[in-house]
């Protein structure tokens, strides 16, 4: 099969289309012929040697895909050849085929094309696990997501609104904020021209928001704490702006703040299986009802993966970027 292989971490053009052996599914895996795969920030870090997959494998990036089941391991009972699915994988998504753990495979949501289904697994599992399973965002609470125009952001806006939250977003331009508003965001903040802390306080009567999902890391850390309400919860899933900061722990005490952080890729199989199960139970019905829709900015052929990643790194896109084998 054809796949994008990371040839060397110090190579200025490390992504090369090569012929590699077809993956062989293990007893608890399914083999999927890929229709589309989606790009994520983890892929761009991996090509620089900064985010290795949690198992030794051919260095093929890509952590989510959609396609048709081509073979199943002997211990797999739910899936059969011909099923249309999407999945989370540890690596291997930039290819024509991928072997995925059966417990990390989802049916294509009703009303969504097989291609566009590739845009959901990573963002749905990341947001649902962080915002709802851990931070327990509830009906009537307020929620701030930074990077509202990203794949994470566009999904988080929709699912938080569906769950009955008041949604705040930050983004880099009025054009992006307009798109966020169309997805359901209630308060849209241009972080280049506004102080998001002041705007959050203004919109909440000085209280702050209940939950924040942050991709920036260090430069936003103290500002995020200032922006939280009593019993507020900050969940950090990225460090785009930097990973080292200082904290006076006394800042947490008066408002009983909770700070959490986690990634999705390095979770153990059992935890991933739990998250996938919860996503199918709670998120898939919202998608089927048309309340949460895939936001696909652009599609590239697999051979242009390097160009697709360059676009991702500019942050000029809105939503997800897909690759088609």
C-alpha positions in Angstrom: 0.0 0.0 0.0 1.0 3.7 -0.2 1.6 5.6 3.0 3.3 8.8 4.2 6.4 7.9 6.1 8.5 10.1 8.3 12.0 9.6 6.9 14.1 11.5 9.4 13.3 14.0 12.1 16.1 16.4 11.0 15.0 16.3 7.4 13.3 19.6 6.2 10.9 17.5 4.1 10.4 14.4 6.3 7.1 13.3 4.9 7.5 11.0 1.9 5.0 8.9 0.0 6.3 5.3 -0.1 5.3 1.7 -0.7 5.0 -0.1 2.6 3.6 -3.5 3.6 -0.1 -3.7 4.4 -0.8 -3.7 8.1 -1.9 -7.1 9.6 -4.7 -6.8 12.2 -4.1 -8.4 15.6 -6.8 -10.6 17.1 -8.6 -7.6 18.6 -8.2 -5.2 15.6 -9.9 -4.5 12.3 -8.2 -3.7 9.0 -9.8 -0.6 7.4 -9.3 0.6 3.9 -9.1 4.3 4.4 -11.5 6.7 2.7 -10.1 9.8 4.5 -7.9 10.7 7.4 -7.7 13.9 9.3 -4.8 16.1 10.4 -4.0 17.0 14.0 -1.4 19.0 15.7 0.1 15.8 17.1 1.1 14.9 13.5 3.1 18.0 13.0 4.9 17.5 16.4 5.6 13.8 15.5 7.4 14.8 12.2 9.8 16.9 14.3 10.4 14.0 16.8 8.5 15.7 19.6 5.4 13.4 19.9 6.2 9.8 19.4 3.4 7.2 19.2 3.2 4.9 22.3 4.3 1.8 20.5 7.1 0.9 18.1 5.8 1.0 14.5 6.5 2.1 11.0 6.7 5.9 11.4 3.4 6.7 9.6 1.6 9.7 11.2 -2.2 10.0 11.5 -4.4 9.3 14.6 -7.9 9.2 13.0 -9.5 7.9 9.8 -12.7 6.7 8.2 -13.2 3.9 5.8 -14.5 0.4 5.1 -13.7 -2.7 7.2 -11.6 -5.1 5.0 -10.7 -7.8 7.6 -11.3 -8.5 11.3 -9.3 -10.2 14.0 -10.5 -13.5 15.4 -11.6 -11.9 18.7 -13.7 -9.1 17.0 -17.4 -9.7 17.2 -19.0 -6.3 16.6 -17.5 -5.4 13.2 -17.7 -7.2 10.0 -16.2 -6.8 6.5 -17.9 -4.1 4.6 -18.9 -1.9 7.6 -18.5 1.8 7.2 -16.6 3.1 10.2 -14.3 5.8 11.6 -11.6 5.2 14.2 -8.9 6.4 16.6 -5.5 4.9 16.0 -2.1 5.3 17.6 -0.4 5.9 14.3 -0.8 4.9 10.6 -3.7 7.2 9.4 -1.7 8.7 6.5 -2.1 5.6 4.4 -4.4 3.5 2.2 -5.1 1.1 5.0 -4.8 1.0 8.8 -5.2 -1.5 11.6 -7.4 -0.1 14.4 -8.2 -1.6 17.8 -11.9 -2.8 17.6 -12.8 -0.9 20.8 -11.6 2.4 19.2 -13.8 2.0 16.1 -17.1 3.8 15.7 -19.9 3.6 13.2 -20.2 6.4 10.7 -22.7 8.8 12.3 -26.1 9.0 10.6 -26.4 11.8 8.1 -22.6 12.2 7.7 -20.6 11.1 4.6 -17.9 8.4 5.0 -15.3 11.0 4.0 -16.4 13.6 6.5 -16.7 11.1 9.3 -12.8 11.2 9.5 -13.2 14.7 11.0 -14.8 13.4 14.2 -13.0 10.7 16.2 -10.1 12.8 17.7 -12.0 16.0 18.4 -15.0 14.2 19.8 -13.0 12.0 22.1 -10.8 14.8 23.2 -13.5 17.3 23.9 -16.0 14.9 25.5 -13.4 13.4 27.8 -12.0 16.7 28.9 -15.0 18.9 29.1 -17.8 16.5 30.1 -16.3 13.4 31.6 -13.6 15.2 33.6 -14.7 18.9 33.9 -18.4 17.9 34.1 -19.7 20.9 32.2 -23.5 21.1 32.9 -26.6 22.7 31.6 -26.7 26.4 32.3 -23.0 26.7 33.0 -20.6 28.8 30.9 -17.7 27.5 28.8 -14.7 29.1 27.2 -12.7 27.4 24.4 -9.6 29.0 23.1 -8.9 28.6 19.4 -12.5 28.5 18.5 -11.8 28.1 14.7 -9.6 25.0 15.2 -10.9 21.4 14.7 -11.2 21.1 18.5 -12.9 24.5 18.8 -15.5 24.1 16.1 -16.5 20.8 17.6 -16.5 22.1 21.2 -18.7 25.0 20.3 -21.4 22.8 18.8 -21.4 20.0 21.5 -21.3 22.5 24.4 -24.2 24.5 22.9 -26.1 21.2 22.4 -25.5 20.3 26.0 -27.0 23.6 27.2 -23.9 25.7 28.0 -23.3 29.4 27.3 -20.3 29.3 24.9 -17.4 31.8 24.8 -14.6 31.6 22.2 -11.4 33.3 21.3 -10.0 33.5 17.8 -7.6 35.6 15.8 -9.9 37.4 13.4 -13.4 38.8 13.1 -13.9 36.5 10.1 -13.2 33.4 12.2 -15.3 34.7 15.0 -18.2 35.2 12.6 -17.9 31.5 11.7 -17.8 30.6 15.4 -21.0 32.5 16.0 -22.6 30.7 13.1 -21.8 27.4 14.9 -23.5 28.6 18.1 -20.9 30.6 20.1 -22.6 33.2 22.3 -19.6 35.5 23.1 -16.8 35.9 20.5 -13.5 37.5 21.5 -10.8 38.6 19.1 -7.7 37.9 21.3 -5.6 40.2 19.1 -7.6 43.3 19.8 -9.3 42.4 23.2 -8.3 41.3 26.6 -10.2 38.1 27.0 -10.1 38.2 30.8 -11.8 41.6 30.9 -14.4 40.5 28.3 -15.2 37.3 30.1 -15.7 39.3 33.4 -17.9 41.8 31.6 -20.1 39.2 30.1 -20.5 37.3 33.3 -21.1 40.1 35.7 -17.6 39.7 37.2 -18.0 36.0 38.0 -16.1 34.3 35.2 -16.8 31.1 33.3 -17.2 27.7 34.8 -15.1 25.6 32.4 -12.1 26.5 30.1 -10.6 24.3 27.5 -7.2 25.6 26.6 -4.7 24.7 23.8 -2.3 27.6 24.4 -0.6 26.5 27.7 1.9 28.8 29.5 1.0 32.3 28.2 -2.7 31.8 29.0 -2.4 29.9 32.3 -2.7 32.8 34.8 -5.2 34.6 32.6 -7.3 31.4 32.5 -7.3 31.2 36.3 -8.5 34.9 36.5 -11.3 34.1 34.1 -12.8 31.2 36.1 -15.8 31.4 38.3 -16.0 29.9 41.8 -15.5 26.1 41.5 -14.2 26.7 38.0 -12.4 24.0 36.1 -9.4 24.6 33.7 -8.5 21.8 31.3 -5.3 22.1 29.3 -4.9 19.9 26.2 -2.2 21.8 24.4 0.9 24.0 24.8 1.0 25.8 21.5 2.2 28.9 23.2 4.7 27.3 25.6 4.8 24.7 28.3 6.6 26.4 31.3 5.0 28.8 33.6 4.9 29.8 37.3 2.0 29.4 39.7 1.3 30.8 43.1 -0.8 28.0 44.5 -2.6 30.5 46.7 -4.4 31.7 43.5 -6.4 28.4 43.5 -7.7 28.6 47.0 -10.2 31.5 47.1 -12.3 30.3 44.2 -11.7 26.5 44.8 -10.3 26.1 41.3 -9.5 22.8 39.6 -6.6 22.5 37.0 -6.4 19.4 34.9 -4.4 18.4 31.8 -4.4 15.3 29.5 -3.7 14.2 26.0 -5.6 11.6 24.1 -3.0 9.7 22.2 -1.0 8.3 25.1 -3.9 7.0 27.0 -4.0 3.3 27.7 -6.3 1.1 25.5 -8.8 0.6 28.3 -9.2 4.3 28.9 -9.5 5.0 25.2 -12.2 2.3 24.9 -14.2 3.9 27.7 -14.0 7.4 26.0 -15.0 6.0 22.6 -18.0 4.2 24.2 -19.1 7.4 26.0 -18.7 9.4 22.7 -20.9 7.0 20.8 -23.5 7.1 23.6 -23.6 10.9 24.1 -22.2 12.6 21.0 -23.3 10.4 18.1 -27.0 11.1 18.7 -26.3 14.9 18.6 -24.6 14.4 15.2 -27.4 12.2 13.9 -29.9 14.9 14.9 -27.9 17.5 12.9 -27.0 19.5 16.0 -23.3 18.8 15.5 -21.9 18.9 12.0 -18.4 18.2 10.6 -16.5 21.3 9.7 -14.1 20.5 6.9 -11.9 23.3 5.6 -10.0 21.6 2.8 -9.2 18.2 1.4 -5.8 17.1 0.0 -4.6 14.0 -1.8 -2.4 11.8 0.4 0.6 12.6 -1.7 0.3 16.3 -0.6 0.4 15.6 3.1 3.3 17.9 3.6 1.4 20.8 2.0 -1.6 19.9 4.2 0.5 20.1 7.3 2.0 23.4 6.3 -1.6 24.8 6.1 -2.4 23.3 9.5 0.6 25.0 11.0 -0.4 28.5 9.7 -3.7 28.3 11.8 -5.4 30.1 8.9 -8.0 27.3 8.5 -11.4 26.8 10.0 -12.2 23.3 11.3 -10.5 20.1 10.0 -8.1 19.3 7.1 -8.5 15.9 5.4 -6.3 13.6 3.4 -7.7 11.3 0.7 -5.6 8.2 -0.4 
